[in-house]
């Protein structure tokens, strides 16, 4: 006489439940086997990558030129990151620190053919780890519509709108102005020391009015760039703007400003600028970190990658 079949031991599960569990585990194993393993490498961006980086800015329709990338590589080479996939630079980001108080993230770019693979997310994690390891209290950036969701997932919160305005080429009367640096005054208004950035930018266009303010500018791929401009009155900002426009009568001009600064908006309208793009300034701060404001004296920022 055959003995009765003994139930299989399965931690109290019935034979049917065990078969179902085996099927689910096998199915999941097959699913994981079918999913591609991420095939990319994050490394430091190198001067030899300049052409690849420019390809990304052109694909995105951005205004930066070679000198803008070279500036970041010169000021913070360890904070410039490249994500390499399929033998090429597929995505980038940059971090520029202003001491331990503030860092700026920019150049978050992904080649069109590599989008929706999580590359920007991986680079953002790398950039934030870089700032955390160096004890930076506040991290800021200027977000496009495409990137704002990514930044919110990484803990950034909205601060204010920032707009790009454009003026078409045209003649403008202006005066010749000298330049003398006043890094101490700029530190008070910007909130921290950015002398190294200003020293780099002054190699292009720079003018100042003693005790009243200064302005700078530089070349761009789509338009000449006006900024930064810090002035203690609209009258001083107007003189500085005239100076820059008179130097670039045959070029379109970009100007990035805060729309809540109505004096800057009115000045832009007066000189024929129109808004063409709106971004959101965002920040990610450690507990107890002091706020970095955007004072009315800032008529033009230094750039979306510089703050």
VOBA-1610 file (N, C-alpha, C; in pm, whole numbers, padded with zeros to 5 digits, always signed):
BEGIN
Unk+00085-00118+00000Unk+00000+00000+00000Unk+00088+00124+00000Unk+00057+00216-00093Unk+00137+00337-00103Unk+00102+00432+00009Unk+00210+00492+00063Unk+00186+00592+00168Unk+00131+00719+00106Unk+00057+00795+00187Unk-00001+00921+00137Unk+00109+01020+00103Unk+00086+01094-00006Unk+00185+01194-00049Unk+00200+01301+00057Unk+00326+01329+00091Unk+00351+01433+00190Unk+00353+01570+00123Unk+00294+01669+00186Unk+00299+01805+00126Unk+00441+01858+00127Unk+00475+01932+00022Unk+00608+01994+00015Unk+00619+02101+00121Unk+00738+02105+00179Unk+00760+02207+00281Unk+00785+02342+00214Unk+00709+02440+00252Unk+00725+02574+00191Unk+00684+02683+00284Unk+00727+02675+00407Unk+00698+02778+00507Unk+00548+02798+00524Unk+00473+02684+00519Unk+00330+02693+00541Unk+00250+02721+00415Unk+00316+02735+00298Unk+00245+02763+00175Unk+00190+02637+00115Unk+00078+02646+00049Unk+00022+02532-00022Unk+00104+02505-00146Unk+00084+02386-00203Unk+00159+02350-00323Unk+00129+02446-00437Unk+00002+02487-00449Unk-00034+02582-00555Unk+00033+02716-00536Unk+00041+02761-00409Unk+00105+02890-00380Unk+00254+02885-00412Unk+00314+02768-00383Unk+00457+02754-00412Unk+00482+02761-00562Unk+00400+02694-00639Unk+00415+02700-00786Unk+00397+02843-00837Unk+00299+02914-00780Unk+00276+03052-00822Unk+00396+03140-00789Unk+00452+03119-00668Unk+00569+03198-00628Unk+00687+03169-00719Unk+00708+03042-00753Unk+00817+03006-00844Unk+00799+03072-00980Unk+00674+03077-01027Unk+00646+03138-01157Unk+00676+03288-01155Unk+00633+03356-01045Unk+00656+03501-01035Unk+00804+03533-01030Unk+00879+03457-00948Unk+01023+03482-00936Unk+01094+03458-01069Unk+01053+03351-01138Unk+01115+03322-01268Unk+01084+03431-01369Unk+00959+03481-01365Unk+00919+03587-01458Unk+00998+03714-01433Unk+01014+03747-01302Unk+01089+03868-01269Unk+01234+03855-01312Unk+01289+03736-01293Unk+01429+03715-01333Unk+01444+03735-01483Unk+01346+03689-01557Unk+01351+03708-01702Unk+01337+03856-01739Unk+01248+03927-01664Unk+01230+04070-01691Unk+01360+04146-01668Unk+01428+04118-01556Unk+01552+04188-01525Unk+01659+04155-01630Unk+01657+04031-01677Unk+01757+03992-01777Unk+01738+04069-01906Unk+01612+04109-01934Unk+01583+04179-02059Unk+01612+04328-02049Unk+01619+04385-01925Unk+01643+04528-01909Unk+01791+04559-01932Unk+01820+04664-02012Unk+01961+04697-02038Unk+02030+04751-01914Unk+02150+04709-01891Unk+02231+04764-01783Unk+02283+04900-01826Unk+02271+05004-01739Unk+02320+05136-01777Unk+02463+05131-01829Unk+02484+05190-01944Unk+02615+05185-02009Unk+02666+05327-02025Unk+02718+05382-01915Unk+02774+05516-01923Unk+02881+05533-01816Unk+02961+05635-01837Unk+03069+05668-01746Unk+03064+05817-01717Unk+03065+05854-01590Unk+03074+05994-01552Unk+03218+06024-01515Unk+03272+06126-01576Unk+03412+06164-01554Unk+03423+06315-01558Unk+03543+06366-01531Unk+03568+06509-01542Unk+03572+06550-01689Unk+03509+06661-01719Unk+03518+06718-01853Unk+03659+06770-01875Unk+03714+06745-01991Unk+03851+06784-02022Unk+03853+06888-02135Unk+03961+06968-02144Unk+03971+07063-02256Unk+03956+06994-02391Unk+03997+06870-02401Unk+03984+06797-02527Unk+03838+06770-02563Unk+03746+06787-02465Unk+03604+06764-02489Unk+03532+06889-02538Unk+03604+06995-02563Unk+03541+07123-02594Unk+03447+07115-02714Unk+03488+07051-02820Unk+03402+07041-02938Unk+03275+06963-02907Unk+03287+06858-02828Unk+03170+06780-02789Unk+03075+06864-02704Unk+03130+06942-02613Unk+03046+07028-02529Unk+02975+07133-02613Unk+03045+07189-02709Unk+02982+07288-02797Unk+02872+07226-02882Unk+02890+07100-02919Unk+02785+07032-02995Unk+02656+07025-02914Unk+02669+07003-02783Unk+02551+06998-02698Unk+02483+07135-02686Unk+02562+07241-02672Unk+02502+07374-02662Unk+02433+07414-02792Unk+02492+07377-02905Unk+02429+07408-03034Unk+02298+07330-03050Unk+02298+07203-03009Unk+02178+07122-03021Unk+02064+07177-02935Unk+02100+07238-02821Unk+01999+07293-02730Unk+01957+07434-02770Unk+02028+07496-02864Unk+01996+07632-02905Unk+02043+07736-02804Unk+02146+07703-02729Unk+02198+07795-02628Unk+02300+07890-02689Unk+02333+07994-02611Unk+02416+08103-02662Unk+02564+08088-02631Unk+02602+07995-02545Unk+02742+07986-02502Unk+02835+07952-02617Unk+02956+08004-02607Unk+03061+07977-02705Unk+03179+07910-02633Unk+03285+07883-02707Unk+03399+07811-02652Unk+03456+07878-02527Unk+03463+08010-02527Unk+03522+08080-02412Unk+03440+08061-02285Unk+03309+08037-02297Unk+03227+08013-02178Unk+03261+07878-02115Unk+03278+07776-02198Unk+03321+07646-02146Unk+03464+07654-02089Unk+03551+07726-02157Unk+03689+07738-02110Unk+03694+07810-01975Unk+03606+07905-01954Unk+03602+07976-01826Unk+03569+07879-01713Unk+03469+07796-01733Unk+03432+07700-01629Unk+03544+07600-01603Unk+03608+07555-01709Unk+03719+07461-01693Unk+03837+07527-01622Unk+03853+07655-01642Unk+03963+07729-01581Unk+03934+07758-01432Unk+03809+07798-01402Unk+03775+07838-01266Unk+03748+07719-01174Unk+03689+07613-01227Unk+03659+07497-01143Unk+03666+07368-01226Unk+03786+07326-01261Unk+03799+07207-01346Unk+03743+07081-01283Unk+03751+07070-01149Unk+03700+06950-01082Unk+03547+06946-01079Unk+03483+07060-01106Unk+03337+07067-01102Unk+03271+07055-01237Unk+03348+07029-01342Unk+03291+07013-01476Unk+03282+06863-01507Unk+03161+06816-01534Unk+03139+06673-01550Unk+03089+06640-01690Unk+03137+06526-01740Unk+03091+06472-01868Unk+03038+06333-01845Unk+02927+06301-01907Unk+02876+06165-01906Unk+02901+06107-02045Unk+02976+06000-02047Unk+03017+05939-02174Unk+02936+05811-02197Unk+02882+05798-02316Unk+02807+05679-02353Unk+02828+05652-02501Unk+02843+05527-02534Unk+02863+05485-02672Unk+02980+05560-02737Unk+03084+05581-02655Unk+03206+05640-02708Unk+03204+05789-02730Unk+03105+05860-02676Unk+03099+06005-02695Unk+03044+06074-02572Unk+03066+06206-02564Unk+03010+06286-02456Unk+02862+06305-02485Unk+02778+06241-02403Unk+02634+06244-02425Unk+02563+06350-02341Unk+02626+06392-02230Unk+02563+06488-02140Unk+02670+06556-02055Unk+02637+06673-02003Unk+02731+06750-01921Unk+02657+06821-01808Unk+02733+06864-01711Unk+02687+06962-01613Unk+02810+07028-01551Unk+02790+07143-01491Unk+02902+07215-01430Unk+02863+07266-01293Unk+02962+07276-01207Unk+02945+07335-01074Unk+03051+07444-01058Unk+03009+07560-01017Unk+03101+07670-00989Unk+03078+07715-00846Unk+03179+07700-00763Unk+03166+07736-00621Unk+03212+07879-00596Unk+03136+07946-00511Unk+03176+08076-00458Unk+03207+08053-00310Unk+03326+07998-00283Unk+03362+07959-00149Unk+03275+07843-00102Unk+03253+07835+00029Unk+03166+07731+00085Unk+03024+07780+00105Unk+03001+07906+00073Unk+02868+07962+00097Unk+02771+07930-00015Unk+02819+07927-00137Unk+02729+07917-00252Unk+02796+07844-00367Unk+02718+07763-00437Unk+02764+07699-00562Unk+02656+07715-00666Unk+02699+07722-00792Unk+02605+07738-00902Unk+02618+07620-00998Unk+02504+07560-01030Unk+02501+07449-01125Unk+02453+07502-01260Unk+02522+07462-01365Unk+02484+07505-01499Unk+02523+07402-01603Unk+02505+07438-01727Unk+02544+07354-01841Unk+02487+07213-01831Unk+02363+07201-01783Unk+02296+07070-01774Unk+02240+07040-01914Unk+02316+06964-01988Unk+02285+06940-02130Unk+02291+06791-02161Unk+02199+06746-02246Unk+02201+06609-02295Unk+02176+06611-02445Unk+02255+06538-02520Unk+02237+06529-02665Unk+02098+06473-02694Unk+02030+06523-02797Unk+01893+06479-02826Unk+01877+06328-02836Unk+01974+06261-02896Unk+01963+06117-02917Unk+01983+06037-02788Unk+02025+06103-02680Unk+02048+06033-02554Unk+01949+06074-02445Unk+01849+06152-02479Unk+01756+06198-02377Unk+01664+06085-02331Unk+01605+06106-02213Unk+01513+06011-02151Unk+01581+05879-02112Unk+01708+05888-02079Unk+01779+05771-02029Unk+01828+05792-01885Unk+01790+05903-01824Unk+01831+05930-01687Unk+01970+05989-01673Unk+02028+06036-01784Unk+02165+06087-01778Unk+02172+06217-01697Unk+02076+06308-01718Unk+02077+06434-01643Unk+02059+06407-01493Unk+01976+06309-01461Unk+01954+06272-01322Unk+02084+06221-01258Unk+02157+06138-01330Unk+02284+06085-01279Unk+02386+06197-01260Unk+02392+06288-01354Unk+02486+06399-01343Unk+02449+06494-01229Unk+02320+06517-01210Unk+02278+06604-01100Unk+02317+06543-00966Unk+02300+06412-00952Unk+02341+06345-00829Unk+02491+06361-00808Unk+02568+06350-00915Unk+02714+06366-00907Unk+02751+06508-00866Unk+02684+06606-00926Unk+02713+06747-00896Unk+02679+06779-00750Unk+02567+06729-00702Unk+02528+06757-00564Unk+02619+06687-00465Unk+02663+06568-00498Unk+02760+06500-00412Unk+02890+06581-00405Unk+02929+06640-00516Unk+03049+06724-00522Unk+03036+06842-00426Unk+02920+06908-00426Unk+02901+07023-00337Unk+02892+06980-00191Unk+02827+06866-00165Unk+02813+06820-00028Unk+02948+06781+00031Unk+03032+06717-00049Unk+03164+06676+00001Unk+03251+06797+00035Unk+03221+06911-00024Unk+03300+07032-00001Unk+03231+07129+00093Unk+03122+07084+00153Unk+03057+07163+00257Unk+02987+07288+00211Unk+02938+07291+00088Unk+02869+07409+00036Unk+02730+07418+00099Unk+02694+07537+00147Unk+02569+07555+00220Unk+02448+07569+00129Unk+02464+07643+00019Unk+02351+07674-00071Unk+02393+07644-00214Unk+02306+07576-00287Unk+02328+07548-00428Unk+02214+07611-00507Unk+02247+07683-00613Unk+02145+07748-00694Unk+02161+07710-00841Unk+02054+07734-00916Unk+02056+07716-01060Unk+01938+07790-01120Unk+01942+07808-01251Unk+01831+07868-01326Unk+01773+07759-01415Unk+01647+07723-01391Unk+01587+07605-01450Unk+01501+07638-01571Unk+01518+07559-01676Unk+01428+07565-01791Unk+01303+07483-01761Unk+01202+07495-01847Unk+01081+07415-01830Unk+01112+07266-01836Unk+01209+07228-01920Unk+01241+07087-01936Unk+01309+07029-01813Unk+01381+07111-01738Unk+01459+07059-01628Unk+01400+07079-01490Unk+01296+07159-01478Unk+01249+07198-01344Unk+01200+07078-01262Unk+01137+06981-01328Unk+01091+06863-01255Unk+01207+06782-01198Unk+01313+06770-01276Unk+01433+06699-01229Unk+01490+06767-01106Unk+01500+06899-01109Unk+01561+06971-00997Unk+01475+06962-00871Unk+01344+06966-00888Unk+01257+06951-00772Unk+01274+06814-00707Unk+01293+06711-00789Unk+01313+06577-00733Unk+01444+06570-00653Unk+01538+06657-00685Unk+01665+06660-00613Unk+01664+06762-00499Unk+01548+06811-00462Unk+01537+06896-00345Unk+01544+07044-00368Unk+01546+07089-00492Unk+01547+07233-00520Unk+01405+07289-00508Unk+01397+07413-00462Unk+01268+07480-00451Unk+01272+07610-00531Unk+01155+07650-00579Unk+01144+07771-00660Unk+01177+07894-00578Unk+01245+07988-00642Unk+01280+08113-00576Unk+01213+08232-00645Unk+01234+08247-00774Unk+01173+08356-00849Unk+01192+08330-00998Unk+01119+08404-01079Unk+01137+08396-01224Unk+01258+08479-01267Unk+01317+08437-01376Unk+01423+08514-01440Unk+01398+08507-01589Unk+01416+08617-01659Unk+01381+08623-01801Unk+01498+08663-01888Unk+01499+08609-02008Unk+01593+08654-02111Unk+01519+08749-02205Unk+01580+08865-02226Unk+01526+08965-02318Unk+01624+08979-02435Unk+01571+09015-02551Unk+01653+09025-02672Unk+01626+09159-02742Unk+01731+09215-02793Unk+01723+09337-02876Unk+01790+09307-03009Unk+01723+09342-03116Unk+01783+09321-03248Unk+01894+09422-03272Unk+01980+09392-03367Unk+02092+09482-03400Unk+02040+09619-03440Unk+02115+09721-03403Unk+02076+09857-03438Unk+02170+09958-03376Unk+02179+10076-03435Unk+02270+10179-03384Unk+02224+10232-03248Unk+02321+10275-03171Unk+02292+10332-03041Unk+02404+10427-03001Unk+02368+10547-02963Unk+02468+10641-02915Unk+02508+10604-02772Unk+02634+10618-02743Unk+02683+10587-02609Unk+02813+10658-02583Unk+02866+10639-02466Unk+02992+10704-02429Unk+03098+10599-02401Unk+03221+10640-02411Unk+03332+10553-02377Unk+03354+10559-02226Unk+03351+10444-02163Unk+03365+10440-02018Unk+03483+10354-01979Unk+03558+10396-01877Unk+03670+10314-01827Unk+03615+10205-01736Unk+03706+10123-01687Unk+03665+10020-01592Unk+03764+10014-01477Unk+03710+10013-01357Unk+03790+09991-01236Unk+03711+09896-01147Unk+03772+09789-01106Unk+03702+09688-01028Unk+03671+09739-00888Unk+03559+09689-00834Unk+03519+09719-00696Unk+03458+09591-00640Unk+03544+09493-00614Unk+03497+09362-00572Unk+03430+09366-00435Unk+03470+09458-00351Unk+03411+09467-00216Unk+03264+09504-00225Unk+03231+09601-00309Unk+03091+09642-00324Unk+03009+09531-00387Unk+03068+09462-00485Unk+02995+09353-00551Unk+02966+09241-00453Unk+03061+09215-00363Unk+03039+09107-00265Unk+02919+09137-00177Unk+02901+09262-00139Unk+02788+09300-00055Unk+02656+09271-00126Unk+02648+09302-00255Unk+02523+09286-00328Unk+02500+09143-00376Unk+02605+09077-00422Unk+02590+08939-00469Unk+02576+08842-00351Unk+02636+08878-00239Unk+02622+08797-00120Unk+02744+08715-00085Unk+02838+08704-00178Unk+02962+08632-00152Unk+03066+08677-00255Unk+03187+08631-00239Unk+03297+08677-00323Unk+03295+08606-00459Unk+03285+08685-00566Unk+03295+08628-00701Unk+03402+08702-00783Unk+03504+08748-00715Unk+03610+08825-00780Unk+03675+08747-00893Unk+03696+08616-00875Unk+03762+08537-00980Unk+03680+08536-01109Unk+03547+08526-01095Unk+03461+08528-01213Unk+03466+08665-01281Unk+03456+08771-01202Unk+03458+08906-01259Unk+03591+08937-01326Unk+03700+08892-01267Unk+03831+08912-01329Unk+03839+08843-01464Unk+03778+08727-01473Unk+03777+08653-01599Unk+03690+08725-01702Unk+03573+08771-01661Unk+03480+08835-01754Unk+03529+08972-01802Unk+03606+09041-01722Unk+03648+09176-01760Unk+03744+09176-01879Unk+03792+09058-01918Unk+03880+09050-02034Unk+03805+09078-02164Unk+03673+09075-02161Unk+03595+09102-02282Unk+03551+09248-02282Unk+03432+09277-02235Unk+03383+09414-02226Unk+03355+09446-02079Unk+03403+09561-02032Unk+03378+09601-01894Unk+03384+09752-01883Unk+03292+09808-01807Unk+03288+09953-01783Unk+03234+09977-01643Unk+03272+10090-01586Unk+03223+10122-01452Unk+03204+10271-01436Unk+03118+10305-01341Unk+03096+10443-01299Unk+03129+10448-01150Unk+03236+10514-01112Unk+03281+10510-00973Unk+03169+10543-00874Unk+03148+10449-00781Unk+03046+10468-00680Unk+02904+10446-00727Unk+02885+10417-00858Unk+02749+10403-00912Unk+02720+10265-00968Unk+02824+10193-01013Unk+02798+10060-01065Unk+02893+10021-01176Unk+02871+09902-01229Unk+02954+09851-01337Unk+02872+09759-01426Unk+02924+09731-01545Unk+02861+09636-01636Unk+02969+09565-01716Unk+02935+09445-01760Unk+03025+09366-01843Unk+02946+09303-01957Unk+03018+09250-02052Unk+02953+09181-02163Unk+03053+09088-02229Unk+03001+09001-02315Unk+03089+08905-02382Unk+03021+08854-02508Unk+03097+08787-02593Unk+03039+08735-02718Unk+02950+08615-02692Unk+02857+08592-02785Unk+02770+08476-02779Unk+02748+08421-02919Unk+02695+08300-02926Unk+02674+08236-03056Unk+02555+08297-03130Unk+02451+08332-03056Unk+02330+08388-03116Unk+02323+08539-03100Unk+02383+08592-02995Unk+02376+08735-02967Unk+02486+08772-02869Unk+02527+08899-02872Unk+02618+08948-02769Unk+02546+08945-02635Unk+02621+08926-02527Unk+02558+08910-02396Unk+02591+09027-02306Unk+02485+09091-02252Unk+02500+09203-02160Unk+02479+09151-02017Unk+02584+09160-01937Unk+02574+09116-01799Unk+02707+09058-01752Unk+02734+09069-01623Unk+02647+09127-01520Unk+02642+09279-01526Unk+02538+09334-01468Unk+02527+09479-01451Unk+02471+09505-01312Unk+02550+09574-01231Unk+02509+09611-01097Unk+02515+09763-01089Unk+02403+09825-01056Unk+02397+09972-01054Unk+02310+10019-00940Unk+02345+10134-00884Unk+02272+10186-00769Unk+02155+10275-00808Unk+02136+10295-00939Unk+02022+10375-00985Unk+01992+10339-01130Unk+01869+10361-01174Unk+01836+10340-01315Unk+01918+10428-01408Unk+01953+10547-01361Unk+02032+10637-01444Unk+02170+10579-01472Unk+02232+10520-01371Unk+02362+10459-01390Unk+02350+10336-01481Unk+02248+10255-01460Unk+02226+10138-01545Unk+02204+10180-01690Unk+02133+10290-01711Unk+02108+10339-01848Unk+02239+10378-01917Unk+02326+10446-01847Unk+02455+10484-01907Unk+02539+10361-01942Unk+02537+10263-01854Unk+02614+10141-01879Unk+02556+10062-01995Unk+02425+10058-02005Unk+02361+09989-02117Unk+02392+10059-02249Unk+02384+10191-02250Unk+02418+10266-02371Unk+02561+10236-02415Unk+02651+10233-02318Unk+02792+10201-02349Unk+02802+10068-02422Unk+02733+09966-02371Unk+02745+09833-02430Unk+02679+09828-02568Unk+02561+09882-02581Unk+02491+09877-02709Unk+02565+09953-02817Unk+02630+10064-02779Unk+02706+10142-02877Unk+02825+10063-02930Unk+02876+09969-02850Unk+02990+09887-02893Unk+02948+09771-02982Unk+02817+09741-02986Unk+02769+09623-03061Unk+02650+09658-03149Unk+02666+09759-03237Unk+02550+09802-03318Unk+02507+09700-03423Unk+02596+09609-03460Unk+02563+09514-03566Unk+02527+09375-03512Unk+02505+09366-03381Unk+02472+09237-03320Unk+02341+09246-03242Unk+02266+09138-03242Unk+02157+09124-03146Unk+02219+09113-03007Unk+02141+09147-02904Unk+02193+09146-02767Unk+02095+09071-02677Unk+02147+08982-02593Unk+02070+08916-02488Unk+02096+08985-02355Unk+01991+08990-02273Unk+02000+09048-02139Unk+01912+08964-02048Unk+01970+08904-01943Unk+01896+08822-01848Unk+01870+08904-01722Unk+01741+08920-01689Unk+01705+09006-01577Unk+01592+08944-01494Unk+01570+09002-01376Unk+01461+08959-01289Unk+01338+09043-01321Unk+01226+08980-01360Unk+01108+09060-01394Unk+01050+09136-01275Unk+01082+09093-01151Unk+01035+09170-01037Unk+01111+09301-01022Unk+01224+09315-01091Unk+01296+09443-01093Unk+01235+09530-01203Unk+01132+09603-01167Unk+01058+09680-01267Unk+01142+09791-01330Unk+01242+09840-01260Unk+01329+09942-01320Unk+01411+09881-01432Unk+01455+09756-01415Unk+01527+09688-01522Unk+01434+09659-01640Unk+01313+09616-01611Unk+01215+09588-01717Unk+01186+09713-01798Unk+01163+09824-01730Unk+01133+09949-01800Unk+01251+09994-01886Unk+01371+09974-01835Unk+01489+10012-01911Unk+01503+09923-02035Unk+01478+09796-02021Unk+01485+09705-02135Unk+01383+09745-02242Unk+01263+09776-02200Unk+01160+09818-02296Unk+01198+09949-02364Unk+01256+10039-02289Unk+01298+10169-02344Unk+01397+10153-02459Unk+01483+10051-02448Unk+01588+10032-02550Unk+01552+09923-02651Unk+01426+09886-02656Unk+01381+09797-02762Unk+01400+09649-02737Unk+01423+09609-02613Unk+01432+09467-02580Unk+01292+09409-02563Unk+01278+09281-02593Unk+01153+09209-02569Unk+01184+09075-02503Unk+01096+09026-02414Unk+01122+08897-02347Unk+01106+08781-02445Unk+01200+08687-02439Unk+01195+08572-02529Unk+01197+08440-02456Unk+01224+08442-02325Unk+01237+08315-02253Unk+01225+08340-02103Unk+01156+08250-02034Unk+01142+08260-01889Unk+01193+08133-01824Unk+01277+08149-01723Unk+01328+08038-01644Unk+01289+08059-01499Unk+01321+07963-01414Unk+01293+07975-01271Unk+01423+07960-01194Unk+01455+08058-01115Unk+01570+08047-01026Unk+01530+07959-00907Unk+01616+07862-00875Unk+01588+07766-00770Unk+01707+07755-00675Unk+01679+07708-00554Unk+01788+07687-00459Unk+01764+07560-00379Unk+01873+07508-00328Unk+01873+07390-00239Unk+01968+07423-00125Unk+01914+07434-00005Unk+01992+07487+00106Unk+01999+07388+00221Unk+02112+07388+00290Unk+02124+07312+00412Unk+02053+07386+00525Unk+02012+07312+00625Unk+01941+07372+00738Unk+02026+07482+00801Unk+01964+07597+00821Unk+02032+07707+00885Unk+02115+07794+00793Unk+02122+07760+00665Unk+02201+07841+00571Unk+02133+07975+00547Unk+02213+08077+00532Unk+02155+08209+00509Unk+02106+08221+00366Unk+02008+08306+00345Unk+01949+08324+00213Unk+02036+08418+00129Unk+02041+08390-00001Unk+02106+08479-00096Unk+01996+08547-00176Unk+01983+08676-00158Unk+01874+08751-00220Unk+01913+08798-00359Unk+01816+08855-00429Unk+01837+08911-00562Unk+01802+09060-00555Unk+01894+09144-00508Unk+01861+09283-00478Unk+01831+09365-00604Unk+01764+09477-00582Unk+01722+09563-00693Unk+01840+09620-00770Unk+01958+09627-00708Unk+02076+09680-00777Unk+02126+09588-00888Unk+02082+09463-00887Unk+02124+09370-00992Unk+02033+09390-01113Unk+02082+09463-01211Unk+02005+09489-01333Unk+02025+09378-01436Unk+02135+09305-01429Unk+02159+09193-01520Unk+02244+09090-01448Unk+02209+08963-01463Unk+02290+08858-01402Unk+02413+08834-01487Unk+02502+08748-01437Unk+02624+08717-01511Unk+02605+08606-01615Unk+02496+08530-01602Unk+02470+08421-01696Unk+02403+08306-01625Unk+02328+08226-01697Unk+02257+08115-01634Unk+02352+08013-01573Unk+02475+08004-01623Unk+02572+07909-01568Unk+02660+07972-01460Unk+02643+08104-01436Unk+02730+08174-01341Unk+02655+08237-01225Unk+02528+08268-01244Unk+02450+08332-01139Unk+02444+08482-01154
//
